Amino acid sequence: MILGGSSYGVTGKAIEQNVVGLSVWNPRDYTHDKHRTVDDRPYGGGPGMLMKYQPLCDAVNEAKRNFVCKDTRVVYLSPQGKQITQGLLIEASEASQLILVAGRYEGVDERFINSVCDEEWSLGDYVISGGELAALVVIDAVTRLIPGVLGDADSAKQDSYMDGLLDCPHYTRPEQGELGDVPGVLLSGNHQAINRWRMKQAIGRTAIRRPDLLQIKELNTEQEALLEEFRNEVRALD
């Protein structure tokens, strides 16, 4: 599942060109019974099964032996972890090795989390069937931040959340159409005016859609003025 999902697009190209390396370890390969058992019933009762720590520990140790790095980080993906943010991913992209543990069933033995994992991450406040999908998201998000992966070095820098703001609107041909026209400033050729418009739209969009982001981002004087200008324009349309 991981290898298949990572073989496309930006991630697949980065792996093919050896800009990043991706390997997988199946915990079932580190079991010692004929049924290759990786789970068992939880002590104390309750529904579902829990992943045993021994196969997971052995799999992580094997991953570390294959790639000896000083700054290896072991991350368990679960709904109980801290929410993944762009800042967290930027920091993770600087590590030489990132080991992602994809949980299943009702989770994993807590002793594994406390003793082996450095961090616990979550996609958000919801539950999915397994950590593989979360791992694929992290792999893609981290890969695009590594220098040399994207064709244009500025592409990642202009993504949403990179500066603590959402991205501005974007347009392409045709200039005019039944769904509306491209804003005139984008056709002006005035790069200073274009950059100013894009910043104003990014700040305004963030204020409307994710006001919580502005509570933790300190706007400078110019950005405050652009936000007020954006709000006045919105009021004029009401």
C-alpha positions in Angstrom: 0.0 0.0 0.0 2.8 2.4 0.9 5.0 1.6 -2.0 2.1 1.7 -4.5 0.7 5.0 -3.2 4.2 6.6 -3.2 5.1 5.6 -6.8 3.1 8.5 -8.4 3.6 12.2 -9.0 6.2 14.3 -7.1 7.0 11.5 -4.6 7.4 8.8 -7.2 9.7 11.0 -9.3 11.8 11.9 -6.2 12.2 8.3 -5.3 13.1 7.3 -8.9 15.8 10.1 -9.0 17.2 9.0 -5.6 16.5 12.4 -4.1 14.7 10.6 -1.3 14.7 7.0 -0.2 11.6 5.0 0.8 11.7 1.5 2.4 9.0 -0.4 4.2 9.1 -3.0 7.0 6.1 -5.3 7.6 5.7 -6.2 11.3 4.5 -9.6 10.4 8.0 -10.4 9.1 9.2 -10.1 12.7 6.8 -12.5 14.4 7.8 -15.9 15.8 4.7 -18.1 15.3 3.3 -19.8 12.3 0.3 -17.5 12.0 2.6 -14.4 12.0 0.5 -12.8 14.7 0.9 -9.1 15.3 -2.1 -8.4 17.5 -3.8 -9.7 20.6 -6.7 -8.9 22.9 -6.2 -5.9 25.2 -5.8 -6.5 29.0 -8.8 -5.2 30.9 -11.2 -6.2 28.1 -13.0 -4.1 25.5 -13.6 -4.4 21.7 -11.0 -4.9 19.1 -7.5 -6.0 19.0 -4.2 -4.3 19.9 -0.9 -4.5 18.1 1.8 -6.3 20.1 5.0 -4.4 20.8 7.6 -7.1 20.0 7.1 -7.2 16.2 7.0 -3.4 16.0 10.1 -3.0 18.1 12.0 -5.5 15.9 10.8 -3.8 12.7 11.9 -0.4 14.0 15.3 -1.7 15.1 15.8 -3.3 11.6 15.0 0.0 10.0 17.5 1.8 12.1 20.2 -0.9 11.3 19.6 -0.5 7.6 20.1 3.3 7.7 22.4 4.4 10.5 21.6 8.1 11.2 22.2 10.3 14.2 18.9 12.3 13.8 16.4 9.4 13.2 12.9 10.2 14.4 10.3 7.5 15.1 6.8 8.8 14.7 3.7 6.8 15.6 0.6 8.0 13.6 -2.6 7.9 15.7 -5.6 10.0 16.5 -4.1 10.8 19.9 -1.0 12.5 18.5 -0.4 16.2 18.0 -1.9 17.6 14.9 0.3 17.7 11.9 1.1 21.3 10.7 3.3 22.7 8.0 5.8 23.8 10.6 6.0 20.3 11.9 6.6 18.9 8.4 9.3 21.5 7.6 11.1 20.4 10.7 10.7 16.7 9.8 12.1 17.3 6.3 15.4 18.3 7.9 15.8 14.8 9.5 18.0 12.3 7.8 15.7 9.5 8.6 12.0 9.5 9.5 10.5 6.2 10.6 6.7 6.2 10.4 4.8 3.6 12.4 1.3 3.0 11.0 -1.0 1.7 13.7 -4.0 -0.7 13.1 -6.9 -2.1 14.9 -7.5 -0.4 18.3 -3.9 0.9 18.4 -0.6 -0.4 19.7 0.7 -1.5 23.1 1.4 1.7 25.1 4.8 0.4 26.1 5.9 0.7 22.5 4.8 4.3 22.2 6.5 5.3 25.5 9.8 3.4 24.9 10.4 3.5 21.2 8.5 6.4 19.6 9.9 10.0 19.7 6.6 11.6 18.8 2.9 10.8 18.1 1.2 12.6 15.1 -2.4 12.9 14.0 -3.9 14.1 10.7 -6.8 15.7 12.6 -9.7 15.1 14.9 -11.1 12.0 13.2 -10.4 8.3 12.9 -9.4 6.3 9.8 -8.9 2.5 9.6 -5.1 2.5 9.7 -2.0 4.6 9.8 -1.0 3.8 6.2 -3.0 6.6 4.7 -1.6 9.0 7.3 1.9 7.8 6.5 1.3 8.4 2.8 0.2 12.0 3.5 3.3 12.6 5.6 5.6 11.1 3.0 4.1 13.3 0.2 4.1 16.5 2.3 7.7 16.0 3.5 9.1 15.0 0.2 7.9 18.1 -1.6 9.8 20.2 1.0 13.2 18.6 0.2 15.4 20.7 -2.0 15.6 19.5 -5.6 12.2 17.7 -5.5 10.0 20.4 -7.1 10.9 21.8 -10.5 10.5 25.4 -9.2 12.2 26.0 -5.9 9.6 28.7 -5.1 6.6 26.4 -5.5 6.8 25.0 -2.0 7.5 28.4 -0.5 4.3 29.7 -1.9 2.1 26.9 -0.6 -0.6 27.5 2.0 0.7 27.6 5.6 4.3 28.1 4.6 4.1 31.7 5.9 1.3 31.0 8.4 -1.3 32.1 5.8 -3.5 30.4 3.3 -2.6 30.7 -0.4 -4.0 33.5 -2.6 -6.4 32.8 -5.5 -4.9 31.7 -8.8 -6.2 32.1 -12.4 -5.2 30.8 -15.9 -6.6 31.1 -19.4 -9.1 32.2 -20.7 -8.9 35.8 -19.4 -12.7 36.2 -19.8 -15.3 33.5 -19.6 -18.8 32.6 -18.5 -17.5 32.0 -15.0 -16.0 35.4 -14.7 -12.9 37.4 -15.6 -9.3 37.3 -14.4 -8.6 40.2 -12.0 -7.1 43.0 -14.0 -4.1 43.4 -11.7 -2.8 40.0 -12.7 -2.7 41.0 -16.4 -1.0 44.4 -15.7 2.6 43.1 -15.8 3.2 45.3 -12.7 4.9 42.7 -10.4 4.9 45.0 -7.4 1.1 45.5 -7.7 0.6 41.7 -8.3 2.6 40.8 -5.2 0.7 43.3 -3.2 -2.6 41.9 -4.4 -1.6 38.4 -3.7 -0.6 39.2 -0.2 -3.8 41.0 0.4 -5.9 38.1 -0.9 -3.9 35.6 1.2 -4.4 37.6 4.4 -8.0 38.2 3.6 -8.8 34.6 2.8 -7.1 33.5 6.0 -9.1 36.0 8.0 -12.3 34.6 6.5 -11.6 30.9 6.4 -9.0 30.3 9.2 -9.1 33.3 11.6 -7.4 31.0 14.1 -4.2 31.3 12.1 -4.1 35.1 12.4 -4.3 34.7 16.2 -0.9 33.1 16.2 0.7 35.0 13.4 2.0 38.5 14.0 1.1 40.7 11.0 3.5 43.6 10.2 2.2 47.1 9.6 1.9 46.6 5.8 0.0 43.4 6.3 -2.4 45.0 8.8 -3.1 47.7 6.3 -3.7 45.1 3.6 -6.1 43.3 5.8 -8.1 46.4 6.6 -8.2 47.3 2.8 -9.5 43.8 2.1 -12.2 44.1 4.7 -13.3 47.4 3.3 -13.5 45.9 -0.2 -15.7 43.1 1.1 -18.0 45.5 2.9 -18.4 47.5 -0.3 -19.7 44.4 -2.0 -22.3 43.6 0.6 
